[in-house]
Amino acid sequence: MLSQSEIDALLAGAIEIEQNDGDANINLANLIDQAAEAVERTPHARRKIQAYNFWSPDRFSKEQMRAVELVHEDLTERLMTSLPTFLRTNVRPRLVHTEQGRFHDFLKDFAENTLFHMIMLAPLPGQTVMTFSPNISVMILEQRLGGRIEGASPERPLTDIDQALLRGMVEHMLTDIKESWGKVVVVEPALEDSTTNQHWVQMILGNEKVMLLTFEISLSNITGTMSLFIPFSMLKPIANVLNPHIWITGRKEPLKDPEMRKQAMRNLHNVRLPIRVVLGNAQISLNEVMDLQEGDVIRLDSTIRDHLVIQVADNDRFTGQVGRVNNHMAVQITGVIRDGEKIIG
């Protein structure tokens, strides 16, 4: 083992070693310098340095991926409740795999008759893509049509009716998607388009970086997959809130100003509402109406002892009895009307 002084001397080139064949001594410092010059003269040995933008990385961070996974794990629990009522059979979805890569690399693995659903999550930019494996699509069609398709092949082309039925199930899932994302950001999902044209889908997403979420779906003793592609450009505006902590604690609602609420209540208290007292009702024929003359009396279906209906803003709210206060007609409230029932005190 070399001492510190020997190490310093070696680095300074003061130590020389002898070759085995008895030639002149070799200076280690010169060997190091010659090796460095050789590397500089060799183009292929140079490292290619690429600029890296830490504010806009090309990959999802582990925290972002975990946050997205939590959102869709919550989605599977919601779908486990909502899909059985829609398909009239047990459905068990489960998130089994997440991966990130270029969309065109994933697109090559899908069959030509795969139906792609383009879903928008407004106000986030871009579109997500959802697909189902052929065997699951066939089982969904069987459940929607109320029977089994004997001898049907998963590889058969989807008809217009088939595509419409599959779109209906995706539209049914939009509410669950909205509620799952609700803890992170407020979105309004909408099914923009459904197509089997892979060229059209590739033209929309192209070579974009996406996150792939693969769900295992068990339906009527058949196990298949559902794939969901989320572009990185869609998640970039909410990158600062994509972490597991925010998902677990929930999205913070805007704080309400108590003074503003008091002012709003004071303004509401000053709003004027019309009040009407319904004295009674009567039914007469059109001929009787045309024969009415000045001084005729129309008999109502109520008596002076009846509790009349008092309307506030055209809604039945109270009951009361007619009377007189000084020289003015008046009505005394005798009860409250709740849910269409009179509660007389």
QUIWOQUI-V791398 format. One record per helix or strand of 3 or more residues. SS is the DSSP state (A for helix, B for strand). FROM is the first residue (numbers start at 1). LEN is the number of residues. If there is no record, write none. Layout:
BEGIN
ss:SS from:FROM len:LEN
ss:SS from:FROM len:LEN
END
This chain:
BEGIN
ss:A from:4 len:9
ss:A from:28 len:14
ss:A from:43 len:3
ss:A from:62 len:26
ss:B from:91 len:12
ss:A from:103 len:5
ss:B from:116 len:7
ss:B from:128 len:5
ss:A from:134 len:12
ss:A from:160 len:22
ss:B from:188 len:8
ss:A from:198 len:8
ss:B from:209 len:11
ss:B from:222 len:10
ss:A from:232 len:5
ss:A from:239 len:3
ss:A from:244 len:6
ss:A from:258 len:12
ss:B from:275 len:4
ss:A from:286 len:5
ss:B from:308 len:5
ss:B from:315 len:11
ss:B from:328 len:11
ss:B from:341 len:4
END
